[in-house]
Amino acid sequence: MTESTHRKGLLRRFFGGIGAAITWLRRVFTNLIFLLILLFIGLAIFGKEEQLTIPQGAALRVAPTGFLVDELSPPRSLPALLGGPPGPVETRVKDIVDAIDFAAKDQRISSVVLELDYMMGANLSKLEEVGAALQRFKAADKPVYAVGDNYTQAQYFLASHADKVYLNPMGSVLLTGFGSYRNYFKSALDKLKVNFHVFRVGDYKDFIEPYTRDDMSPASRDNNQRWLNELWTEYTEQVTGLRNLPPETIDGFVNELPQHLAAHEGSWAEAAFDQQLVDELASRRVAIDALKESIGAGDDDIGYKGINALKYLRHQKLTRIPTPAENKVGLIAATGAIVDGEAPAGQIGSASLGKLIRQARDKKVKALVLRVDSGGGSAFASEAIRQELLATRDAGIPVVLSMGSVAASGGYWIATGADRIWAAPSTITGSIGVFGAFPTFEESLESLGIYNDGVGTTEMAGAMRLDRPLPDAAADILQQGVENTYSRFLRIVAEARGSTPEEVHKIAQGQVWTGRAAQQLGLVDELGYLNDAIASAAQLAELEQYEVVEIKRELTPGQRLLQALSDNIDASVAASLEANLPLGAWLSSLQPALEPLAELRSFRDPRALYARCLGCRAP
């Protein structure tokens, strides 16, 4: 070996050693960072809970953030404050309701304070569910207060349950009524030369209308106007009843708002106070000072003596004594579009939900409650889920279905597999109908100079390609499939509800009903909320004492880490960030307009047949 070669070998080993050292240091550093993050999460999650004390006479501070939901969306990326994109901020309805119900029986809790500024929205049925819990709390002779700088329509519904409502003198009560508006794409699709082939049964099945029309059909207009009027009546009657106001107060305030504002020099707050929608005009500081006098002074974060509802709920769950292990009622939440196969939270996959239902049977629960919040989707997937519910009943386990804000079309198809169906008065349900949809793009491609040609062994070979015209035979097959599936849907509903297909057809054809109307028509058994459905399931299983066990899909280790990080960022800050980022606000405004196009992603039924309701957007 020459001296030069020896020198190169030494240099190579020297720099190789440096590289190996750097790699080792990088791995050590990464692992240390990971361990520090885990330590931070552990301290944030568990450290505070061990020190949590509930002072005598404290108020339960109910301050939901983001949207009220039945099932939380899975964490998909870093929280916004850690460099990730802003995402949906959510609060689970069951958590709020459970916290209020625990507090109603807790002698340490004197009152509830509603702080609703960061609640971004909720469907009426979810608001009613929280409102029912507030009424149970008030029945225990405990007062409820509401403090707000402004009240949106959803926020005000909850605030109206309070014994005293404070409003900032520069604030407002923004009531607008309910509406159902959407974008229509027929002319746009025509310009893009997209041929949208539609097959349906029933005059009211309007899910497909945005792709085939430029406006709402008369049948759809009449149907939507009816159930919207029913929901608005539900809203106004509850609010005026809670506030002891004349029945026409809300409609008068909305319809004559310009006159009310003119009478008070443009002051929204004074107009609301004059109509007795609020009890006192006070800045947040003044309102908090008033609460200090009523409840007692607390720490600087809240001001008055109080405890956050979700922290209180975690504390109650950690300290309560479990019931006997054999008396369990299983609870599964299913939200979103119904699709075939596996699906993440936010969608209902026939395979993934079926797996949870089988887990409930394996856990040997004495009864099962399925909470459905869905406008439907794949007919094939809906039937697969119904079969799992029937198998559960065959195993001797009663099944109760609790309808959320929406349980229509495929959502109602699933419901027919239960022993008993509960709906909120403002649930949107029905829409019993089926359609087929098959777009083809042959003309779009031809305009770009792209053509399709070939040979096949039969006339149906290549018939279902998106880049070829749909043959008449294929169209006939799809229409027959729609009619057959609709007939099956009618038979399933008739058998479940003790009726006949002919009678069901009269209230089917895609017609949408509120929960109250659906009960009168025999489509649901009882009106009530999730807790009522759980109690009904326990009654069917003849259980006097029982424990509710939530059966959820497992998060991946990465999702659990992101969830822990998200949970330990101030949710009100995250909600504020989501609402105030210019890009985020712009994208949020576009979402309703683009939603029908986004729905196309869920069109993956194996036979292109769907039980889906577009108009079922519960206010």
C-alpha distance (Angstrom), angle and dihedral (degrees) to the residues before:
residue distance angle dihedral
M1 . . .
T2 3.78 . .
E3 3.79 123.3 .
S4 3.83 89.6 -112.0
T5 3.81 92.8 53.6
H6 3.82 90.8 46.1
R7 3.82 90.1 51.5
K8 3.86 91.0 50.6
G9 3.79 90.7 50.3
L10 3.79 91.5 51.9
L11 3.81 91.9 47.8
R12 3.80 91.5 47.8
R13 3.80 91.9 50.7
F14 3.81 91.0 44.7
F15 3.79 95.1 52.6
G16 3.82 91.2 38.6
G17 3.78 88.3 55.8
I18 3.79 90.8 50.1
G19 3.82 89.9 49.9
A20 3.80 91.6 49.4
A21 3.80 90.2 48.7
I22 3.80 91.4 50.8
T23 3.83 90.8 49.1
W24 3.81 90.3 49.3
L25 3.82 92.0 48.3
R26 3.81 90.9 48.0
R27 3.81 91.6 52.6
V28 3.79 92.1 46.3
F29 3.80 91.1 47.9
T30 3.82 92.2 48.4
N31 3.79 91.7 48.8
L32 3.80 91.2 48.3
I33 3.79 91.0 51.3
F34 3.80 89.9 48.9
L35 3.81 91.6 49.3
L36 3.80 91.1 48.0
I37 3.80 90.2 51.8
L38 3.81 90.2 50.2
L39 3.80 89.9 48.4
F40 3.79 90.6 49.6
I41 3.79 90.9 50.1
G42 3.78 92.4 47.0
L43 3.79 92.8 50.2
A44 3.79 91.8 44.5
I45 3.80 93.8 48.8
F46 3.77 102.9 37.0
G47 3.77 106.2 19.1
K48 3.78 96.4 66.5
E49 3.80 94.7 42.9
E50 3.80 92.0 58.9
Q51 3.81 90.3 54.9
L52 3.80 96.5 42.8
T53 3.78 113.5 125.1
I54 3.78 126.9 179.0
P55 3.81 111.1 -143.3
Q56 3.79 118.5 -140.8
G57 3.78 110.8 -96.2
A58 3.81 94.9 16.7
A59 3.79 122.5 156.0
L60 3.78 121.5 -124.3
R61 3.81 105.5 -122.4
V62 3.80 108.7 -145.6
A63 3.80 106.4 -168.2
P64 3.82 109.3 154.7
T65 3.78 118.0 -169.1
G66 3.78 129.3 -149.1
F67 3.79 119.0 -13.8
L68 3.80 126.5 -12.4
V69 3.81 108.8 -120.9
D70 3.80 141.0 169.8
E71 3.82 94.2 -135.8
L72 3.80 126.4 27.8
S73 3.79 117.0 -125.1
P74 3.82 114.2 -114.1
P75 3.83 116.3 -103.9
R76 3.80 108.2 -101.3
S77 3.79 104.8 177.5
L78 3.78 143.8 -4.7
P79 3.80 114.4 -48.9
A80 3.79 113.8 -95.7
L81 3.78 93.7 -108.7
L82 3.82 90.3 56.4
G83 3.77 94.3 53.8
G84 3.79 101.0 -83.0
P85 3.79 125.0 121.3
P86 3.81 118.6 -86.7
G87 3.80 111.8 -95.7
P88 3.78 137.8 179.6
V89 3.80 114.3 -55.4
E90 3.79 109.8 -148.8
T91 3.79 142.0 -179.3
R92 3.78 120.8 -161.5
V93 3.80 114.8 -123.5
K94 3.81 93.4 -144.9
D95 3.80 90.9 57.0
I96 3.81 92.3 54.6
V97 3.79 92.9 45.0
D98 3.82 93.3 47.6
A99 3.81 91.7 48.9
I100 3.82 92.5 50.9
D101 3.81 92.3 46.2
F102 3.82 92.0 49.8
A103 3.81 89.7 48.1
A104 3.81 92.5 50.6
K105 3.82 89.1 64.3
D106 3.82 96.3 37.2
Q107 3.81 112.5 98.6
R108 3.81 89.9 -157.5
I109 3.81 91.7 63.7
S110 3.80 112.8 78.2
S111 3.80 103.2 175.8
V112 3.80 148.1 -13.6
V113 3.79 124.3 -110.1
L114 3.81 116.1 -161.0
E115 3.80 114.1 -151.8
L116 3.79 104.1 177.7
D117 3.80 105.5 165.1
Y118 3.82 93.8 111.3
M119 3.79 97.0 44.5
M120 3.80 101.6 109.9
G121 3.79 99.5 -171.3
A122 3.80 149.5 -39.2
N123 3.79 139.6 -172.5
L124 3.78 116.3 -104.5
S125 3.82 94.2 -111.2
K126 3.80 91.1 56.2
L127 3.80 90.6 48.2
E128 3.80 89.1 50.4
E129 3.79 90.2 51.8
V130 3.81 92.0 54.4
G131 3.80 89.6 41.7
A132 3.81 91.0 54.9
A133 3.82 89.2 53.8
L134 3.82 89.9 50.5
Q135 3.81 89.4 52.1
R136 3.81 90.4 51.9
F137 3.80 88.1 50.5
K138 3.81 92.0 51.4
A139 3.82 89.4 48.3
A140 3.83 86.1 65.7
D141 3.85 87.7 63.9
K142 3.79 92.8 -105.3
P143 3.82 120.7 133.0
V144 3.81 127.7 -125.0
Y145 3.82 123.1 -148.2
A146 3.82 128.9 -168.2
V147 3.80 123.6 -155.7
G148 3.80 121.7 -174.6
D149 3.77 143.7 154.9
N150 3.81 89.4 -153.3
Y151 3.78 133.9 -2.2
T152 3.79 123.2 -143.1
Q153 3.79 118.2 -159.5
A154 3.82 92.3 -93.3
Q155 3.81 93.4 44.1
Y156 3.78 92.4 48.9
F157 3.80 92.7 53.1
L158 3.82 88.9 62.4
A159 3.81 92.7 39.5
S160 3.81 90.1 55.1
H161 3.83 87.9 67.4
A162 3.81 90.0 64.4
D163 3.79 124.5 102.1
K164 3.81 88.0 -137.5
V165 3.81 127.0 23.1
Y166 3.80 119.6 -160.8
L167 3.82 120.6 -161.8
N168 3.79 128.4 -174.5
P169 3.85 110.9 -112.3
M170 3.82 87.7 -124.9
G171 3.79 92.7 45.8
S172 3.79 135.1 92.0
V173 3.79 145.7 -144.6
L174 3.80 103.9 -132.1
L175 3.80 110.3 -160.0
T176 3.81 117.9 167.7
G177 3.80 109.0 156.1
F178 3.80 127.1 -120.7
G179 3.78 126.1 -61.6
S180 3.79 140.4 174.5
Y181 3.79 112.0 -148.3
R182 3.79 128.9 155.8
N183 3.76 142.1 164.9
Y184 3.80 122.8 -99.9
F185 3.80 122.6 -147.1
K186 3.82 108.7 -172.9
S187 3.80 95.8 110.6
A188 3.80 91.2 44.1
L189 3.82 90.8 50.6
D190 3.79 89.6 47.5
K191 3.80 90.4 53.8
L192 3.81 88.9 49.4
K193 3.83 88.2 47.8
V194 3.81 92.9 -125.2
N195 3.81 113.1 157.7
F196 3.79 108.7 -147.4
H197 3.81 110.0 -163.6
V198 3.80 111.9 -158.8
F199 3.81 129.3 -170.6
R200 3.80 120.8 -178.5
V201 3.81 147.9 148.0
G202 3.80 123.5 -136.9
D203 3.78 135.7 35.9
Y204 3.79 95.3 -108.0
K205 3.82 103.8 49.4
D206 3.81 95.5 114.2
F207 3.79 102.6 161.5
I208 3.78 90.7 105.1
E209 3.82 97.2 44.6
P210 3.83 96.8 96.8
Y211 3.80 88.2 63.8
T212 3.82 97.2 43.8
R213 3.82 103.7 36.0
D214 3.78 141.4 39.7
D215 3.80 93.1 -141.8
M216 3.81 142.2 25.0
S217 3.79 115.2 -76.3
P218 3.83 117.7 -119.0
A219 3.83 91.3 -115.0
S220 3.79 91.8 51.3
R221 3.82 91.4 45.1
D222 3.81 92.5 53.9
N223 3.81 93.4 45.3
N224 3.79 94.6 47.4
Q225 3.80 93.2 45.0
R226 3.82 90.2 54.1
W227 3.79 98.1 53.7
L228 3.81 93.3 39.1
N229 3.80 89.6 54.8
E230 3.80 89.8 49.8
L231 3.82 92.0 51.8
W232 3.80 93.3 46.3
T233 3.80 89.4 50.7
E234 3.82 87.7 51.1
Y235 3.82 90.4 52.0
T236 3.81 97.5 45.3
E237 3.81 95.5 43.4
Q238 3.78 92.1 51.5
V239 3.81 94.7 46.4
T240 3.80 95.9 45.7
G241 3.80 90.7 44.4
L242 3.80 92.2 51.7
R243 3.81 91.9 46.5
N244 3.83 94.4 41.8
L245 3.80 90.8 -123.5
P246 3.81 131.0 146.6
P247 3.84 111.4 -86.7
E248 3.81 93.6 -114.3
T249 3.84 94.6 53.8
I250 3.82 98.7 98.4
D251 3.80 96.3 44.2
G252 3.79 89.5 46.2
F253 3.81 92.1 50.4
V254 3.82 92.6 49.8
N255 3.79 98.6 41.6
E256 3.82 95.6 42.8
L257 3.80 98.3 37.3
P258 3.83 95.0 125.6
Q259 3.83 90.3 55.9
H260 3.81 92.4 46.0
L261 3.81 90.9 50.7
A262 3.81 92.4 46.8
A263 3.80 89.9 53.2
H264 3.82 89.3 57.4
E265 3.81 99.9 39.0
G266 3.78 92.1 -102.0
S267 3.82 96.6 -51.2
W268 3.80 110.0 146.0
A269 3.80 91.4 -170.9
E270 3.79 95.0 53.3
A271 3.80 90.8 45.8
A272 3.82 89.8 53.7
F273 3.81 91.5 46.1
D274 3.81 91.3 49.1
Q275 3.83 89.8 54.0
Q276 3.84 89.2 49.2
L277 3.79 92.5 -118.0
V278 3.82 88.6 131.4
D279 3.80 132.0 29.3
E280 3.79 103.8 -144.4
L281 3.80 138.0 14.3
A282 3.79 106.9 -138.0
S283 3.78 136.9 145.4
R284 3.78 116.1 -114.0
R285 3.81 91.3 -101.8
V286 3.80 92.1 52.2
A287 3.81 92.0 45.2
I288 3.81 91.9 50.0
D289 3.81 90.2 48.7
A290 3.82 88.7 53.2
L291 3.81 90.1 50.8
K292 3.81 89.7 50.0
E293 3.79 88.8 57.9
S294 3.81 92.6 47.9
I295 3.82 99.8 39.0
G296 3.79 105.9 16.4
A297 3.79 135.4 -103.2
G298 3.77 120.1 -66.4
D299 3.77 140.1 174.3
D300 3.79 124.6 -43.0
D301 3.82 93.7 -102.5
I302 3.81 95.2 63.5
G303 3.81 102.8 14.0
Y304 3.79 97.4 -148.9
K305 3.81 123.8 63.4
G306 3.78 101.7 -83.1
I307 3.77 148.5 126.7
N308 3.79 129.1 -137.2
A309 3.82 112.1 -105.7
L310 3.81 97.1 -130.2
K311 3.81 93.3 47.4
Y312 3.78 88.6 48.1
L313 3.81 90.7 50.6
R314 3.82 92.9 51.5
H315 3.80 89.5 49.3
Q316 3.81 91.7 50.5
K317 3.81 92.6 49.9
L318 3.80 91.6 50.0
T319 3.79 94.1 50.1
R320 3.80 103.9 37.9
I321 3.81 121.7 103.1
P322 3.83 112.2 -114.3
T323 3.80 120.3 -124.3
P324 3.82 121.8 -121.0
A325 3.80 109.5 -57.8
E326 3.80 94.6 -124.7
N327 3.83 94.6 59.0
K328 3.79 102.3 74.7
V329 3.80 131.5 145.2
G330 3.80 112.1 -158.8
L331 3.81 120.0 -138.5
I332 3.81 124.5 -163.8
A333 3.80 124.9 -180.0
A334 3.81 118.0 -150.0
T335 3.80 117.4 -176.3
G336 3.80 135.9 167.5
A337 3.78 137.7 22.3
I338 3.81 117.0 -15.2
V339 3.80 111.9 -120.7
D340 3.78 135.8 171.9
G341 3.83 117.8 -99.2
E342 3.79 127.5 -3.3
A343 3.81 121.7 -4.0
P344 3.82 136.2 171.8
A345 3.81 125.7 -118.5
G346 3.80 108.2 -65.8
Q347 3.81 91.3 47.3
I348 3.79 131.5 64.2
G349 3.80 110.2 -128.5
S350 3.80 116.2 -168.8
A351 3.82 90.9 -138.5
S352 3.82 97.5 42.0
L353 3.82 95.3 45.3
G354 3.80 90.7 42.0
K355 3.80 88.2 55.3
L356 3.83 90.9 53.9
I357 3.81 91.7 49.2
R358 3.81 90.2 51.3
Q359 3.82 88.9 49.1
A360 3.79 88.2 55.7
R361 3.81 89.6 54.7
D362 3.81 91.0 46.9
K363 3.81 90.5 51.1
K364 3.80 86.6 55.6
V365 3.79 94.9 -130.7
K366 3.79 113.5 -176.9
A367 3.84 92.3 -133.5
L368 3.79 137.8 4.9
V369 3.81 130.2 -140.4
L370 3.79 117.6 -164.9
R371 3.80 114.4 -163.5
V372 3.82 109.3 -156.2
D373 3.80 124.0 -168.0
S374 3.79 104.9 169.1
G375 3.78 142.3 120.8
G376 3.80 89.8 -148.3
G377 3.79 134.8 -109.2
S378 3.78 133.8 179.9
A379 3.80 113.4 32.9
F380 3.82 90.6 -154.4
A381 3.82 91.8 52.9
S382 3.82 91.9 46.0
E383 3.79 90.7 54.9
A384 3.83 91.9 47.5
I385 3.82 89.8 54.8
R386 3.82 91.9 46.2
Q387 3.78 89.3 54.1
E388 3.83 90.2 54.7
L389 3.82 89.5 53.1
L390 3.80 90.4 50.0
A391 3.82 89.7 50.2
T392 3.80 88.5 52.5
R393 3.79 91.1 52.7
D394 3.82 90.0 46.9
A395 3.82 86.9 56.3
G396 3.81 88.6 60.8
I397 3.83 95.5 -102.5
P398 3.83 114.9 129.8
V399 3.80 113.6 -130.8
V400 3.81 123.0 -151.3
L401 3.78 121.8 -175.2
S402 3.80 119.4 -148.9
M403 3.81 114.3 -161.8
G404 3.78 116.3 -143.4
S405 3.79 123.6 -163.0
V406 3.82 91.2 -47.8
A407 3.78 132.4 19.1
A408 3.77 103.6 158.8
S409 3.80 138.4 140.2
G410 3.81 104.6 -10.6
G411 3.81 87.7 11.4
Y412 3.80 89.3 59.6
W413 3.82 90.6 43.0
I414 3.82 87.5 60.6
A415 3.82 91.0 46.1
T416 3.81 91.7 61.9
G417 3.81 88.5 69.8
A418 3.83 92.1 67.0
D419 3.80 130.5 91.6
R420 3.79 90.8 -133.4
I421 3.82 134.1 14.2
W422 3.81 124.0 -148.9
A423 3.81 123.9 -171.1
A424 3.79 134.5 178.2
P425 3.82 114.0 -117.2
S426 3.82 88.2 -110.6
T427 3.82 97.0 43.7
I428 3.81 113.6 126.5
T429 3.80 109.6 -133.5
G430 3.79 143.6 145.5
S431 3.81 113.9 57.2
I432 3.79 87.5 146.3
G433 3.77 101.5 -176.9
V434 3.78 144.0 100.5
F435 3.78 135.1 -134.3
G436 3.78 137.6 179.9
A437 3.79 123.9 -143.3
F438 3.77 128.5 -170.0
P439 3.82 121.9 165.1
T440 3.80 120.8 -162.9
F441 3.80 126.0 -164.2
E442 3.79 103.7 -165.7
E443 3.82 93.9 119.3
S444 3.80 92.1 45.3
L445 3.79 90.0 54.1
E446 3.79 93.4 44.3
S447 3.80 89.9 55.9
L448 3.82 86.1 58.8
G449 3.81 92.1 47.8
I450 3.80 95.4 -103.0
Y451 3.82 116.2 132.9
N452 3.79 135.2 -179.2
D453 3.79 126.5 -142.7
G454 3.80 138.7 151.0
V455 3.78 145.8 115.1
G456 3.81 135.7 -89.1
T457 3.80 139.9 -173.5
T458 3.84 94.4 -118.8
E459 3.79 138.3 23.4
M460 3.81 89.4 -105.4
A461 3.80 95.3 54.3
G462 3.79 106.7 115.4
A463 3.81 91.1 2.0
M464 3.83 94.4 128.7
R465 3.79 97.3 49.4
L466 3.80 114.8 125.9
D467 3.80 91.4 -139.8
R468 3.84 95.1 56.6
P469 3.81 132.2 67.4
L470 3.81 113.7 -95.2
P471 3.84 108.0 -108.9
D472 3.83 118.7 -129.3
A473 3.81 90.0 -116.9
A474 3.80 91.6 55.5
A475 3.80 91.0 47.5
D476 3.81 89.9 51.4
I477 3.82 90.3 50.2
L478 3.81 91.8 51.3
Q479 3.82 93.1 48.3
Q480 3.79 91.1 49.9
G481 3.79 89.0 49.2
V482 3.82 90.3 53.5
E483 3.80 92.5 49.4
N484 3.80 92.0 46.9
T485 3.80 92.5 49.1
Y486 3.80 91.5 47.5
S487 3.81 90.1 51.7
R488 3.81 89.0 49.8
F489 3.82 89.8 49.3
L490 3.83 90.8 52.6
R491 3.82 91.6 48.9
I492 3.81 92.3 48.8
V493 3.82 91.9 50.3
A494 3.81 92.3 44.5
E495 3.81 92.9 51.2
A496 3.81 92.3 46.5
R497 3.81 95.1 46.7
G498 3.80 99.7 37.7
S499 3.79 94.2 -113.1
T500 3.79 138.5 108.9
P501 3.82 129.7 -97.9
E502 3.81 89.4 -116.4
E503 3.81 92.7 55.5
V504 3.80 92.6 44.5
H505 3.82 90.3 50.6
K506 3.83 89.2 62.2
I507 3.83 91.2 62.5
A508 3.81 95.6 31.5
Q509 3.84 127.2 63.4
G510 3.78 88.2 110.0
Q511 3.81 96.3 -57.7
V512 3.81 113.9 157.9
W513 3.81 122.5 -138.4
T514 3.78 136.7 -174.4
G515 3.78 117.6 -120.5
R516 3.81 91.1 -105.6
A517 3.81 92.5 52.0
A518 3.82 91.1 43.2
Q519 3.80 90.9 56.9
Q520 3.81 90.7 51.9
L521 3.82 88.8 50.3
G522 3.81 92.1 49.2
L523 3.80 96.5 -113.1
V524 3.83 93.2 119.7
D525 3.80 131.6 30.4
E526 3.79 105.4 -144.2
L527 3.80 141.9 11.6
G528 3.79 115.2 -128.1
Y529 3.76 145.5 91.0
L530 3.78 138.9 -86.6
N531 3.81 95.0 -74.9
D532 3.80 89.7 52.0
A533 3.80 90.6 51.6
I534 3.82 91.1 49.5
A535 3.81 91.0 50.5
S536 3.81 89.0 48.5
A537 3.81 91.2 52.4
A538 3.81 90.9 50.3
Q539 3.80 89.3 49.9
L540 3.79 91.6 52.2
A541 3.81 88.8 51.1
E542 3.84 90.4 46.3
L543 3.81 93.4 -121.2
E544 3.79 120.3 155.4
Q545 3.81 95.6 178.5
Y546 3.77 121.2 28.2
E547 3.77 145.2 152.0
V548 3.81 123.7 -129.4
V549 3.80 111.6 -130.6
E550 3.78 117.0 -165.0
I551 3.79 112.7 -143.9
K552 3.80 109.1 -155.0
R553 3.76 137.6 169.7
E554 3.78 113.2 -98.0
L555 3.80 118.1 -105.2
T556 3.79 118.5 -135.2
P557 3.83 116.2 -112.5
G558 3.82 88.7 -104.4
Q559 3.80 92.0 51.3
R560 3.81 91.0 48.6
L561 3.80 89.6 52.7
L562 3.81 92.6 49.0
Q563 3.80 90.6 45.3
A564 3.79 90.8 53.5
L565 3.80 90.9 49.0
S566 3.79 91.4 48.4
D567 3.80 92.7 48.2
N568 3.80 91.2 55.6
I569 3.77 97.2 53.2
D570 3.78 114.9 89.5
A571 3.81 101.2 -96.0
S572 3.80 93.2 -153.9
V573 3.80 89.4 58.5
A574 3.80 90.2 48.5
A575 3.79 91.5 49.2
S576 3.78 91.1 48.5
L577 3.80 90.5 49.2
E578 3.79 91.2 49.9
A579 3.79 92.3 50.0
N580 3.80 97.7 44.1
L581 3.79 105.0 40.7
P582 3.82 103.9 106.7
L583 3.81 93.5 -139.8
G584 3.79 92.0 44.8
A585 3.80 92.0 49.8
W586 3.81 90.8 48.2
L587 3.80 92.8 49.5
S588 3.80 90.3 47.1
S589 3.80 90.0 54.2
L590 3.81 90.3 51.3
Q591 3.79 95.0 49.0
P592 3.84 98.1 81.4
A593 3.79 90.9 48.1
L594 3.78 94.1 50.8
E595 3.80 97.7 37.7
P596 3.83 96.2 95.8
L597 3.80 89.3 55.3
A598 3.80 91.1 47.4
E599 3.82 88.5 52.6
L600 3.79 88.8 66.9
R601 3.81 88.7 73.8
S602 3.82 89.8 69.2
F603 3.83 92.9 55.0
R604 3.79 96.9 108.8
D605 3.77 104.7 118.9
P606 3.83 108.4 144.6
R607 3.83 91.0 -124.8
A608 3.85 97.2 32.9
L609 3.83 89.9 -114.7
Y610 3.80 120.1 137.0
A611 3.79 138.8 -174.3
R612 3.79 97.0 -161.9
C613 3.79 135.0 143.1
L614 3.81 119.9 -150.2
G615 3.80 96.9 179.9
C616 3.82 90.2 55.3
R617 3.78 96.3 99.6
A618 3.78 101.0 135.1
P619 3.84 112.3 -144.7
